[in-house]
Amino acid sequence: FLQFFYLPKVVLSTENITSVARLADKYNILDCVNTCTEVIKTQLNEDNIFWGYQLAVSLNHQGLKKICERIIELLDSEKFNSESFLKCDALVVESILKLDSLKCSELNLFNSCVAWAKSSCRENGLDEKKPQNVKGQLAHCWNLFRFGSMSHEDIMLMLSDPFHIALFDPDELNHIFRMKSGEIFQSNIFEHKQRLQPVLYWRREDAIDCSFVNRDDGHKRYNLTERDTTRFTT
């Protein structure tokens, strides 16, 4: 952190960048925060995305949050079963549950969040075998599950687990069944919006225009000679 003030070159690494970014945010050193987030953007991948999102949420950095959320939306269910997801704090889990589109199924997301809550119980010295403790760790996250996005088969599979069914009170179970009954019903307990599958979309600002014309309109332009080779992969 002090290198930003006294040295011409700053050495950032995955080991120190989180602490540096938090210090910069604490003292409102925006240039330092922005430098850290730009470095983090280049390091993000599916394996460390929850680490990046944790920092983005804690800093309330909208640019970094948006990039992380685009990656999280496309994660397979197995990534939500990872150790890095279990290490997230409640605010990150809540932010993920507020996303309107996820590739991960709602059932797998629910199971992963229950596993996260059990892990949180262990960290806080609570008995993870007691449903009220697990539900208590989910707190504000509990009402964000979109059971209307589950198939009838997934609902029955979820409720076939005695521990899971013990998490719900009678009113909550009634709302879940009514959401899947086919009647026009909007739950005032659980989020009633359907969670959608993410859609891949074109980002014009990320486009590389390989034209011979130099124009300064914010897009990336490259001058090519006959000897240049440009390789594209996707």
C-alpha positions in Angstrom: 0.0 0.0 0.0 2.8 2.4 0.9 4.5 1.6 -2.5 1.7 3.6 -4.2 3.0 6.7 -2.4 6.8 6.3 -2.3 7.9 4.1 -5.2 7.7 4.4 -9.0 6.7 0.8 -9.3 4.2 -1.2 -7.3 4.5 -4.9 -6.8 1.0 -6.5 -6.6 0.3 -10.3 -6.2 -2.6 -12.5 -5.5 -1.3 -12.8 -1.9 -1.4 -9.0 -1.2 -3.8 -7.4 -3.6 -6.9 -8.0 -1.4 -5.3 -6.3 1.6 -4.0 -3.5 -0.5 -7.4 -2.9 -2.1 -9.2 -2.9 1.3 -6.7 -0.4 2.7 -7.1 1.8 -0.3 -10.8 1.7 0.0 -10.7 2.4 3.7 -8.6 5.6 3.1 -10.5 6.5 -0.1 -7.5 6.3 -2.4 -9.5 5.8 -5.5 -6.5 5.5 -7.9 -5.1 2.7 -5.8 -8.5 0.9 -5.7 -8.9 1.2 -9.5 -5.4 -0.1 -10.1 -6.0 -3.1 -7.9 -9.4 -3.9 -9.5 -7.9 -3.6 -13.0 -5.2 -6.1 -12.0 -7.8 -8.4 -10.5 -9.9 -8.3 -13.7 -6.9 -9.8 -15.6 -6.6 -12.6 -13.1 -10.2 -13.8 -12.9 -11.2 -17.3 -13.9 -13.8 -19.9 -12.8 -11.5 -21.2 -10.0 -11.0 -17.9 -8.2 -14.2 -16.0 -9.2 -15.7 -16.2 -5.7 -12.6 -14.6 -4.3 -12.9 -11.8 -6.9 -16.6 -11.4 -6.3 -16.0 -11.3 -2.5 -13.7 -8.3 -3.0 -16.0 -6.6 -5.5 -18.9 -6.8 -3.1 -17.0 -5.6 -0.1 -15.6 -2.7 -2.1 -19.0 -2.1 -3.8 -17.0 -1.7 -7.0 -19.7 -1.9 -9.7 -17.3 -2.5 -12.6 -15.6 -5.5 -11.0 -19.0 -6.8 -9.7 -20.5 -6.7 -13.2 -17.5 -8.7 -14.7 -17.6 -11.3 -11.9 -21.4 -11.7 -12.2 -21.0 -12.4 -15.9 -18.7 -15.3 -15.1 -20.8 -16.5 -12.2 -23.9 -16.7 -14.3 -22.2 -19.2 -16.6 -20.7 -21.5 -13.8 -21.6 -25.1 -13.7 -23.1 -26.6 -10.6 -19.8 -28.2 -9.5 -18.2 -24.8 -9.0 -20.8 -24.0 -6.4 -19.7 -27.1 -4.5 -16.1 -25.9 -4.3 -14.2 -24.9 -1.2 -14.0 -21.3 -2.4 -17.8 -21.0 -2.4 -18.0 -22.3 1.1 -15.6 -19.5 2.2 -17.8 -16.7 0.9 -19.5 -14.5 3.4 -23.3 -14.1 3.7 -23.3 -10.9 1.6 -21.7 -12.6 -1.3 -24.2 -15.5 -1.2 -27.0 -13.0 -0.9 -25.7 -11.2 -4.0 -25.5 -14.4 -6.0 -29.1 -15.4 -5.1 -30.2 -12.0 -6.4 -28.9 -12.7 -9.9 -31.8 -13.1 -12.4 -29.9 -15.7 -14.5 -27.7 -18.6 -13.6 -26.6 -21.7 -15.5 -26.6 -23.6 -12.2 -29.9 -25.3 -11.5 -32.0 -23.9 -8.6 -31.9 -27.3 -6.8 -28.1 -27.4 -7.0 -27.9 -23.8 -5.9 -30.1 -24.6 -2.9 -28.0 -27.6 -2.0 -24.8 -25.6 -2.2 -26.2 -22.8 0.0 -27.3 -25.4 2.6 -23.8 -26.8 2.5 -22.4 -23.2 2.9 -24.8 -22.6 5.9 -23.6 -25.8 7.5 -19.9 -24.7 7.0 -20.9 -21.3 8.6 -22.4 -23.2 11.6 -19.1 -25.0 12.1 -17.1 -21.7 12.0 -19.5 -20.1 14.5 -19.5 -23.0 16.9 -23.1 -24.0 16.1 -24.5 -27.5 15.7 -24.9 -28.0 12.0 -27.3 -30.9 12.5 -30.0 -28.6 13.8 -32.1 -27.2 11.0 -32.9 -24.0 12.9 -29.1 -23.2 13.1 -28.6 -23.8 9.3 -31.7 -21.7 8.4 -30.4 -19.0 10.8 -27.1 -18.8 8.9 -28.9 -18.3 5.7 -30.8 -15.3 7.2 -31.6 -12.8 4.5 -30.7 -15.4 1.8 -33.6 -17.7 2.7 -36.3 -15.7 1.0 -34.3 -15.3 -2.2 -34.5 -18.9 -3.4 -36.7 -19.1 -6.5 -38.5 -22.4 -6.0 -40.8 -21.5 -8.9 -37.7 -22.1 -11.2 -37.5 -25.7 -10.0 -39.2 -28.6 -11.9 -41.8 -30.7 -10.0 -39.2 -33.5 -9.9 -36.6 -31.2 -8.3 -39.1 -30.0 -5.7 -39.9 -33.6 -4.7 -36.2 -34.5 -4.7 -35.4 -31.6 -2.4 -38.2 -32.4 0.0 -37.4 -36.1 0.0 -34.4 -35.2 2.3 -35.7 -35.1 5.9 -33.2 -32.4 6.8 -34.3 -30.2 4.0 -38.0 -30.5 4.7 -37.3 -29.7 8.4 -36.0 -26.3 7.2 -39.4 -25.2 6.0 -42.4 -24.2 8.1 -46.0 -25.1 7.0 -46.6 -21.7 5.4 -43.4 -21.9 3.4 -44.2 -25.4 2.1 -47.7 -24.2 1.2 -46.2 -21.4 -0.9 -43.8 -23.7 -2.7 -46.6 -26.1 -3.6 -48.9 -23.3 -4.8 -46.1 -21.8 -6.9 -45.9 -25.1 -8.7 -49.6 -25.9 -8.8 -50.3 -24.0 -12.0 -52.5 -21.4 -10.4 -51.8 -17.7 -10.7 -50.0 -17.2 -7.4 -47.2 -14.8 -6.3 -45.5 -15.7 -3.1 -44.9 -13.0 -0.5 -42.4 -15.3 1.2 -40.1 -16.4 -1.6 -38.9 -14.6 -4.7 -41.5 -15.4 -7.3 -39.6 -14.4 -10.5 -38.3 -17.2 -12.5 -34.5 -17.5 -12.7 -33.4 -17.7 -16.4 -30.6 -19.4 -18.2 -27.9 -16.9 -19.0 -27.7 -15.7 -22.5 -24.4 -15.0 -24.3 -24.4 -11.6 -25.8 -22.1 -9.4 -27.9 -20.1 -6.7 -26.2 -19.3 -4.0 -28.8 -16.7 -2.4 -26.5 -14.7 -5.6 -26.5 -14.6 -5.9 -30.3 -11.3 -5.7 -32.1 -11.7 -3.9 -35.4 -8.9 -5.0 -37.7 -9.3 -2.2 -40.2 -6.6 0.0 -41.9 -8.3 3.2 -40.8 -7.3 4.9 -37.6 -10.3 6.2 -35.7 -10.6 7.3 -32.1 -14.1 6.3 -31.0 -13.3 4.3 -27.9 -13.0 0.9 -29.7 -9.8 -1.0 -30.2 -8.2 -0.5 -33.6 -5.1 -2.2 -35.0 -3.1 -1.3 -38.1 -2.3 -4.4 -40.0 0.5 -4.9 -42.6 0.6 -7.7 -45.1 3.0 -9.5 -42.8 0.9 -9.4 -39.7 -1.0 -12.5 -38.5 -3.9 -12.1 -36.1 -5.2 -15.3 -34.4 -8.7 -15.4 -32.9 -9.9 -18.1 -30.6 -13.1 -18.6 -28.7 
